[in-house]
Amino acid sequence: MNDTSTKSPMVNISVEMRAKIGSVLDHYGILILIAIMMLALHILQPDVFFTWRNLTNVFKQTAWQATLALGMFIVIVTAGIDLSVGSILMLSLMALAITSKAGFPWIVVMVVPIIVGVICGYLNGVGITKLRMPHPFIMTLGTLYLFRGVGNLVSGGVPISGFAEEVNFLGTGRIKLDWLLGEGAREYIPVSLIFVIFLYLVVWFYLEHTQHGRWIFGIGGNPNAARAVGINVDNMLILVYTICGGLAGVAALILAGRTNSGYPNAGLQSELDAIAAVIIGGASFFGGRGTVIGVFSGVFLMGLLRNGLNLMDVSVFWQQIMIGAIIIIAVYVDVLRREISTRR
């Protein structure tokens, strides 16, 4: 007679323990990784890393990337991808620079890149749905070259610098904390950080608390089922890619303020960083899964990694190797997670 009754409680405890550990890592793994990385960098660079100046620099440097990744996240939730966001950013930035140089009012200069981004995103969405592209990869690969080519064409391929203070404010503005920390305090909060947090809250509310948001996750989970319940999948995909393009235009506005210039190489390969941040943050390439806080954490983790390695004078080539390894691990974890959920 098999003594399974005496073994089963231990087996059940083991299964429950693994499930709990898996759940904790699933929800908080990225935050745990950030905490470990910050501790390690503080130990390695005790006098530099954990300073207010350095941490605010990380936020300022990643603000435009966080905005770009937010748009990419909405696309990836639908099981899509947008390889053109870096080119949309560049075209939007050059449009901003050209209108600024032409002497348009600062409010017009600030609105132009967002309009350009929305138009580009809309063209992506229409091309993917109406031209019946086999995968968004194909359409956005084409527009990656198309939009960057247009940006170089209209600008002549030369940088344009010198924007109004109002245009630069979003990228360089500071909220001083002397009212909180006392007169003479040098600490401040970057305006770009406040703005990015606001954007993330808006997108979080949109995805989690509106019908459109539920449809977006539903399309990513099972587009055929979404169509069966009456969701107009094509219109929703056009909307998703339009939002992604618009956020790339906003990222261009933040970058313009930070660099005070529009330049042809802007956003080069930034689509890869955006995809990496989204995947590292726990979103699934298979669609239907991910969180806004995860995306922000993914961007912040990559920013911390680059910042810490720069402080230690580590070669940029090693930085690329480490980020590439992290992406592969993150995708592999996603594949394992999907296999486990399928078995259940």
C-alpha positions in Angstrom: 0.0 0.0 0.0 1.4 3.4 -1.0 1.9 5.8 1.8 0.8 8.8 -0.3 -1.3 10.3 2.5 1.8 11.0 4.6 3.7 12.6 1.7 0.9 14.7 0.2 0.9 17.4 3.0 4.6 18.0 2.4 4.1 18.1 -1.3 1.2 20.5 -1.0 3.3 22.8 1.3 6.1 22.7 -1.2 3.7 23.5 -4.1 2.1 26.3 -2.1 5.4 27.7 -1.1 6.6 27.8 -4.7 3.4 29.4 -5.8 3.7 32.1 -3.1 7.4 32.8 -4.0 6.4 32.9 -7.7 3.6 35.3 -7.0 5.9 37.6 -5.0 8.5 37.6 -7.7 5.9 38.1 -10.4 4.5 41.2 -8.7 7.5 42.7 -6.9 10.5 41.1 -8.7 11.5 44.2 -10.5 11.3 46.3 -7.4 13.4 43.8 -5.5 15.9 43.9 -8.3 16.0 47.7 -8.2 16.5 47.7 -4.4 19.4 45.2 -4.8 21.0 47.2 -7.6 20.7 50.5 -5.6 22.3 48.8 -2.5 25.2 47.4 -4.6 25.8 50.7 -6.4 25.8 52.5 -3.0 28.4 50.1 -1.7 30.6 50.5 -4.8 30.1 54.3 -5.0 29.3 55.4 -1.4 30.2 59.1 -1.9 28.5 59.6 -5.2 25.6 57.3 -6.0 23.1 58.0 -3.2 23.2 61.8 -3.5 20.2 63.9 -4.4 22.1 65.4 -7.3 22.9 62.0 -8.9 19.4 60.5 -8.4 17.7 63.6 -9.9 20.1 63.3 -12.8 18.9 59.7 -13.4 15.3 60.9 -13.5 16.1 63.8 -15.8 18.1 61.6 -18.2 15.3 59.0 -18.4 12.2 61.2 -18.5 11.9 61.2 -22.3 12.7 57.5 -22.4 10.0 56.8 -19.8 7.5 58.6 -22.0 8.6 56.7 -25.1 8.4 53.4 -23.2 4.9 54.2 -21.9 3.6 54.4 -25.5 5.4 51.2 -26.4 3.8 49.5 -23.4 0.3 50.2 -24.7 1.2 48.7 -28.1 2.9 45.6 -26.6 -0.2 44.9 -24.4 -2.0 44.3 -27.7 0.7 41.8 -28.7 2.0 44.4 -31.2 5.3 46.3 -31.5 6.3 49.8 -32.8 9.8 49.9 -34.2 9.3 53.5 -35.5 8.9 55.3 -32.2 12.5 56.5 -32.2 12.0 57.9 -35.8 8.7 59.5 -34.7 10.6 61.2 -31.9 13.2 62.5 -34.3 10.7 63.8 -36.8 8.7 65.4 -34.1 11.8 67.0 -32.6 12.9 68.4 -36.0 9.4 69.7 -36.6 9.6 71.5 -33.2 13.1 72.9 -34.1 11.9 74.2 -37.5 8.8 75.9 -36.2 10.9 77.5 -33.4 13.5 78.7 -35.9 10.7 80.1 -38.1 9.6 82.3 -35.2 6.3 80.8 -34.3 4.9 81.5 -30.8 6.2 79.1 -28.1 2.8 77.5 -27.5 2.6 76.5 -31.2 6.2 75.2 -31.0 5.2 73.0 -28.1 2.1 71.6 -29.7 3.6 70.8 -33.1 5.7 67.7 -32.0 2.7 66.2 -30.4 0.6 66.7 -33.5 3.3 65.2 -35.7 3.6 62.2 -33.3 -0.2 61.6 -33.4 -0.2 61.8 -37.2 2.7 59.3 -37.5 1.1 56.9 -35.0 -2.2 57.1 -36.9 -0.5 56.3 -40.1 1.1 53.2 -38.4 -2.3 52.1 -37.1 -4.1 52.6 -40.4 -1.3 50.8 -42.3 -1.3 47.8 -40.0 -5.1 47.4 -40.1 -6.3 48.6 -43.5 -3.3 47.2 -45.5 -3.7 43.9 -43.6 0.0 43.6 -42.6 0.9 40.2 -41.3 2.4 41.7 -38.3 3.0 45.3 -36.9 6.7 44.5 -37.2 6.6 44.9 -41.0 4.7 48.2 -41.1 6.7 49.9 -38.3 10.0 48.7 -39.7 9.1 50.5 -42.9 8.0 53.7 -41.1 11.2 53.5 -39.0 13.1 54.4 -42.2 10.3 56.5 -43.7 9.8 58.9 -40.8 13.6 59.3 -40.1 14.1 60.0 -43.8 11.4 62.6 -43.8 13.0 64.2 -40.7 16.4 64.4 -42.4 14.8 65.7 -45.6 12.9 68.6 -44.0 15.8 69.6 -41.7 18.6 69.2 -44.3 20.2 66.7 -41.8 21.6 69.5 -39.7 21.0 70.3 -36.0 18.9 73.3 -35.1 19.3 74.8 -31.6 18.1 77.7 -29.5 14.6 77.4 -28.1 12.4 79.7 -26.0 12.6 79.2 -22.2 9.0 78.1 -22.2 9.8 75.3 -24.6 12.8 74.2 -22.5 10.9 74.3 -19.2 9.5 70.8 -19.4 13.0 69.4 -19.9 15.1 71.6 -17.6 12.6 73.2 -15.2 13.2 72.7 -11.4 10.9 72.9 -8.4 13.2 74.1 -5.6 12.8 72.6 -2.1 14.1 75.5 0.0 10.6 76.0 1.3 10.7 72.5 2.6 14.4 72.0 3.5 15.2 75.5 4.6 16.7 78.6 3.0 19.8 77.9 1.0 18.9 74.3 0.2 20.1 73.2 -3.3 17.8 70.2 -3.6 15.1 70.3 -6.2 12.6 68.1 -8.1 12.8 68.1 -11.9 9.7 69.3 -13.6 10.1 66.4 -16.1 9.8 63.9 -13.3 6.5 65.4 -12.1 5.2 65.5 -15.7 6.1 61.9 -16.4 4.5 60.7 -13.2 1.3 62.6 -14.2 1.4 60.9 -17.6 1.8 57.5 -16.0 -1.1 58.1 -13.7 -3.3 59.1 -16.6 -2.4 56.0 -18.7 -2.8 53.8 -15.6 -6.3 55.1 -15.0 -7.1 54.7 -18.7 -6.0 51.1 -18.9 -7.3 50.0 -15.5 -10.5 51.9 -15.1 -12.0 52.5 -18.6 -13.8 50.2 -21.0 -11.2 51.1 -23.7 -8.4 49.9 -21.4 -10.1 46.6 -20.8 -10.6 46.2 -24.5 -6.9 46.8 -25.1 -5.9 44.0 -22.7 -8.6 41.8 -24.2 -7.2 42.3 -27.7 -3.8 41.3 -26.5 -5.1 38.3 -24.7 -7.2 37.0 -27.6 -8.0 39.2 -30.6 -10.5 36.6 -32.0 -12.4 36.5 -28.8 -12.4 40.3 -28.7 -14.0 40.4 -32.2 -16.5 37.7 -31.1 -17.8 39.9 -28.3 -18.2 42.9 -30.6 -15.0 44.9 -30.1 -13.9 46.8 -33.2 -10.3 45.5 -33.0 -9.1 47.5 -36.0 -10.3 50.8 -34.6 -8.8 50.0 -31.2 -5.4 49.2 -32.8 -5.5 52.5 -34.7 -6.1 54.3 -31.5 -3.4 52.4 -29.7 -0.7 53.2 -32.3 -2.0 56.8 -32.4 -1.5 57.2 -28.6 2.0 55.6 -29.0 2.9 58.1 -31.6 1.5 61.0 -29.6 3.6 60.0 -26.6 6.7 59.8 -28.8 5.9 63.5 -29.7 5.7 64.3 -26.0 9.0 62.6 -25.5 10.5 64.8 -28.2 9.2 67.9 -26.4 11.0 66.7 -23.2 14.2 65.9 -25.0 14.1 69.3 -26.8 14.0 71.0 -23.4 16.9 68.9 -22.1 19.2 69.4 -25.1 17.9 72.8 -26.3 18.3 71.5 -29.9 16.9 69.3 -32.5 19.4 66.9 -34.1 19.2 64.2 -36.8 20.5 61.4 -34.6 17.8 62.0 -31.9 16.1 58.8 -30.9 18.4 56.5 -32.7 17.8 53.0 -31.4 15.7 54.4 -28.6 12.9 52.0 -29.8 15.0 49.2 -28.6 15.5 50.8 -25.1 11.7 51.3 -24.9 11.0 47.7 -25.8 13.7 46.6 -23.3 12.2 48.7 -20.5 8.7 47.3 -21.1 9.8 43.7 -21.1 12.1 44.1 -18.1 9.2 45.7 -16.3 7.2 42.5 -16.6 5.0 43.0 -19.7 4.5 40.0 -22.0 5.5 39.9 -25.7 2.5 37.7 -26.1 0.2 40.5 -25.1 -2.6 41.0 -22.5 -0.2 41.4 -19.6 1.8 44.2 -17.9 1.5 47.2 -15.5 2.3 50.8 -15.8 4.4 50.7 -12.6 6.4 47.9 -14.1 7.2 50.0 -17.1 8.4 52.9 -15.0 10.4 50.4 -12.9 12.0 49.0 -16.1 13.0 52.4 -17.3 14.4 53.4 -13.9 16.3 50.1 -13.6 18.0 50.7 -16.9 18.7 54.3 -16.0 20.3 53.2 -12.7 22.4 50.5 -14.4 23.8 53.0 -16.9 24.3 55.7 -14.3 26.1 53.3 -11.9 28.3 51.8 -14.6 29.2 55.3 -15.9 30.2 56.3 -12.3 32.5 53.3 -12.2 33.9 54.2 -15.7 32.7 50.9 -17.1 32.9 50.8 -20.9 29.7 51.5 -22.8 30.3 48.2 -24.6 30.0 46.3 -21.3 26.8 48.3 -20.6 25.3 47.0 -23.8 26.3 43.4 -23.0 24.7 43.6 -19.5 21.4 45.2 -20.8 21.2 42.6 -23.6 21.6 39.8 -21.0 18.9 41.3 -18.8 16.5 41.5 -21.8 17.1 37.9 -22.7 16.6 36.8 -19.1 13.4 38.9 -18.8 11.9 37.4 -22.0 12.9 33.9 -20.9 11.1 34.4 -17.6 8.1 35.5 -19.6 8.2 32.3 -21.7 8.5 30.2 -18.5 5.6 32.0 -16.9 3.5 31.4 -20.0 4.3 27.7 -20.1 3.4 27.3 -16.4 0.1 29.1 -16.9 -0.7 26.9 -19.9 -0.1 23.7 -17.9 -2.5 24.9 -15.2 
